[in-house]
Amino acid sequence: MDTQERSWAFDQPVSSPFARPEGLLGRLAGVIMRRTNRRDQQEVLGLLDIRPGQDVLEVGYGPGALVRLLAERTRAARILGVDPSGEMRAAAAKLNRAAVAAGRVDLRTGTAADTGLPDQSADVVVSVNNVAIWPDLNAGLRELHRVLRPGGTLLIAWHGGAGATRLARSLRLPEDKLTHLNDALATTFTQATRHRLSTLDAFTATR
Ligand SMILES: C[S@@+](CC[C@H](N)C(=O)[O-])C[C@H]1O[C@@H](n2cnc3c(N)ncnc32)[C@H](O)[C@@H]1O
């Protein structure tokens, strides 16, 4: 992945090991993320309404904590994941070893703008603490629209919300970027809705 790629939200190259987990530092960032983003994963699970037999895709799964919650706490048929980092793929596969071996969890290399998945392959697409590091917001949204089935749900969340933690407060997006994200969602999807969680600003939309 191009380390000079700029974020659409911050308009600067994305180089932190949390956004580009590579090598030893990247593995360490994965361990830290698993710990610090725990509440985020719980909040997202509470907002998602996953019905038995549905296929779920997580974009930017990092160390795989939400994948594990989805596997353990829902009756989704299949949990697919894409993330560009080989280090995160290895960490998430280790955390979800049994579900990967059983074929219920499928962790792949890919990005929001290029998932490598067939058209209409998921009922629910979820992406947490990921959207602000995409280089091209509209390219990502177009791709996630393509892989969602008609009537399917997209949930995108980023640090912020009511700012219940220092991390959430320090990484929140400015209001104009949140408005831009909501407007972009409303252009590509229907029923774009903003949710203020305790540590996340979240958006849901329907294909
Ligand atoms: C800050 S971590 C968040 C991980 C996890 N979702 C969480 O909340 O703990 C960001 C993750 O996004 C991945 N990533 C970076 N660029 C991406 C892109 N363009 N599309 C999808 N994932 C990306 C990184 O490899 C990393 O695993």
PDBQT file of the ligand as one rigid body, heavy atoms in Angstrom, charges set to zero:
ROOT
HETATM    1  C1  LIG A 301      -7.300   2.138  13.365  1.00  0.00    +0.000 C 
HETATM    2  S1  LIG A 301      -7.348   0.467  12.736  1.00  0.00    +0.000 S 
HETATM    3  C2  LIG A 301      -9.006  -0.012  13.248  1.00  0.00    +0.000 C 
HETATM    4  C3  LIG A 301      -9.166  -1.490  13.390  1.00  0.00    +0.000 C 
HETATM    5  C4  LIG A 301     -10.523  -1.951  13.957  1.00  0.00    +0.000 C 
HETATM    6  N1  LIG A 301     -11.597  -1.698  13.038  1.00  0.00    +0.000 N 
HETATM    7  C5  LIG A 301     -10.789  -1.326  15.294  1.00  0.00    +0.000 C 
HETATM    8  O1  LIG A 301     -11.718  -0.508  15.427  1.00  0.00    +0.000 OA
HETATM    9  O2  LIG A 301     -10.056  -1.656  16.247  1.00  0.00    +0.000 OA
HETATM   10  C6  LIG A 301      -7.480   0.740  11.015  1.00  0.00    +0.000 C 
HETATM   11  C7  LIG A 301      -7.437  -0.511  10.138  1.00  0.00    +0.000 C 
HETATM   12  O3  LIG A 301      -7.811  -0.138   8.812  1.00  0.00    +0.000 OA
HETATM   13  C8  LIG A 301      -6.961  -0.774   7.883  1.00  0.00    +0.000 C 
HETATM   14  N2  LIG A 301      -6.945   0.041   6.645  1.00  0.00    +0.000 N 
HETATM   15  C9  LIG A 301      -6.055   0.999   6.288  1.00  0.00    +0.000 A 
HETATM   16  N3  LIG A 301      -6.405   1.526   5.100  1.00  0.00    +0.000 NA
HETATM   17  C10 LIG A 301      -7.551   0.904   4.714  1.00  0.00    +0.000 A 
HETATM   18  C11 LIG A 301      -8.407   1.018   3.574  1.00  0.00    +0.000 A 
HETATM   19  N4  LIG A 301      -8.151   1.904   2.587  1.00  0.00    +0.000 N 
HETATM   20  N5  LIG A 301      -9.479   0.204   3.487  1.00  0.00    +0.000 NA
HETATM   21  C12 LIG A 301      -9.745  -0.688   4.483  1.00  0.00    +0.000 A 
HETATM   22  N6  LIG A 301      -8.977  -0.837   5.582  1.00  0.00    +0.000 NA
HETATM   23  C13 LIG A 301      -7.898  -0.043   5.695  1.00  0.00    +0.000 A 
HETATM   24  C14 LIG A 301      -5.632  -0.876   8.596  1.00  0.00    +0.000 C 
HETATM   25  O4  LIG A 301      -4.821  -1.897   8.049  1.00  0.00    +0.000 OA
HETATM   26  C15 LIG A 301      -6.078  -1.160  10.037  1.00  0.00    +0.000 C 
HETATM   27  O5  LIG A 301      -6.188  -2.540  10.293  1.00  0.00    +0.000 OA
ENDROOT
TORSDOF 0
